[in-house]
C-alpha cells in the first residue's frame, strides 16, 4: 500500500511518537510511506531516519499562514495518489476530509485520539474545528480510535459507530526500558538526591492535564514525606507556565517542584521517577506516557480518564479526577506497594510488552487498511 500520513508536525508529543512508530513499522513491512506535515524539524523525525519514510513539509510559517500551505497540501494529495490518506488529530482530520479527492481510489482514514474534550477551555477556532471534525467524518472510509473511551466518545459526538475500530497505542519496549544510568543522569541534572522519592508528571502545559490538581496533591504529600520531589516535564504557553509556577510557590513548593520543560529523551525522564503520574481532568484516551513509563518499569498513579484503568490494571492506581486528596492517597499507596512488592516494576513492564507492543499496533492497522483499499 501507499500510505500518506498527515500530521501537524513530528514535535514532542504522544500522538507524534505514535505516528512515527506506526509509519516506521509499516515502512519496514514494505509499504510506501510518506508523512506530510505543516512544520518540519520535530525530534520525532529521527525515529524515521533510514527506514524509507519520506517527510514532506508544507512550510507553514504561523497559525495564520493558511492559503499557501493548504494549496500545497491539496496539490500533494493529488500528486501522491495514495491508497490511504491517514490524518491524525482534529485540525488535520478536518482538513483531510475537506481536501481528499472525490471519485478516486484514495481511502480516507481519521485518527481519533482523545475522549471527553471540553471545548470551552480552548479558543473559538479550536472549538469550531472540533465540531467540524464530526460533520466531515462522514467522508471517512475508516475511523481509528486509540482507545475504547475514544470510540464511545466519538459515537456520542455524532461519528458513525460502524466505521470506528479501536487499535490501542503501541509502545516499543526496546526503546522504553529500565536504565539505572539514565535514572542518575537526570536526577543529578535536577539536583535531586538518589535517595529522594520522585513523583513525575510528563504532560504539556494545558488545562486538560490539570497541573493544579498535581500541585495540590504534591502539597499534601509533602506533609507525609518532606524529602519528596516533584518533576513536571512538558512545555506550553509562557503565561500559563507562569501562573502554575506562581501557584506552586503559594503552596510552599517553590524548591520542591522541578519545571523541566520539554525533554526529547523520554526514556531517561521516566527512569528518573519512582512513580509516574497523570492528573488529567478530561480528554485522555490512551495516554502514551502511561504505557511508556510502565515499559520502563515505573508504576503509574493516574486519574481514571479514558482507558487508563484498563492499561494499568491491578499494577497501578487510578483515582477520581480533580481530587488532590485521592491523588495523594494513590501516591502513598503506590510508595508502600513498591516496598512490599519487590517484583512490581518487572510486572509493570511485562504488562506493556504482552498487551501493547508496536508490532501488534502495526499488524492491526495494516489489516484494517487492507480491508478498505
Phi, psi and omega in degrees: 000152171254117186240128176250110175275147178229123182213158180300312180193175173250043176288182177297140180153150183297314181296323179294319177296322180294317179298316180298317180296317181292314180300316179296317181295319179290324177296319179294341177272003174100003178278153178271114189240135172225147177239118177258136186213153179292317186236129179263174175092005180291151183297336179285353174295333181299328181294343183257001179293130174082006180249005175087012178273126177275137178251126183240116182260133180273355175058047175283127186269337181196175180300325186266004172277097193248306193299309182299308179300321180292321178295320178295320178298314179303315181293320182295316180301318181285326179287322182288324183048056182288156170292325183226131169252113188242111183254141180250133171077151195305314182299315183288322178294322179296314180294320179299320179292328178287321190259347180300134185290143174277151172069025177238179179272000179289126178260137183262126178237130179251134178260115179258122191226026177212166179214136175068033177297144179248096189297338182292349177277354187236177184285171185298320181296316179298318179296320179296315180298321180299323178283320179297326180305320180294312181301314184281349178295347177297338179280345187288139172277335181204141174238123181252118176261144182268007179198155177298323178298324178292322178296312181298317180294320180298320178294317178299326180286340178122006177281154184285114184299328183289346179257005183256129172238154179255123174232105182298156177301156178247133180246130180271107181289347174286330177273310182265105184210161178296142179204105184292329179294319178291329176302314181290325184303306184283331176298320176294318181297324181271002182059047178244130181292150178301330183278347182289144176273121188247127175247122187242142177239116176255106184193139175298156179282098189208143181307325183296335182280346174051060178298332179296321176299317177300314182293321177297319177293323178298318179298322178290320181293328179299333178288341180263320181224097184289349179265359181294153176231153184231135185235127175249117180249124179145150181255175180174185181302140184300317183293326178291318176301315182297324178294322178290319179298317178296320179295319178299319178297321180294337179269002181078026184253011187306319182260011181245345180251128174260121175264096191276345183071197180282134178226124183282336183274074187298322182301314181297323180297310180301319182295338179283347183270153165270322175228137169261144183224161176217124187251020189303145179265335182193174167088345183280146172241283172236092181291122181302326184299330179293308181294321182293316178298316180297321178297334176275004180080020181255118181290157188239137169240122187214162173289151186276077182238145177059223182261018186302317182300320181285333178289311183281333182058215180275008179264357177229184179232133175239144183224165179295141179292153176075008181243095182297326179295322178291319181297316177299317179298324177296320177296317180298316180296318181291324177299320178291321179298322179298328178281325186271337186240088185298338181262009185299316182298318179295320181293321178300313179295317183297327179298321179288317180303316184287321191255338191222049179279157178297321181299320179295318178298316181294318180297314180297318180295314180304315181296316181293320180292320179294332179292335184255346182282000000 
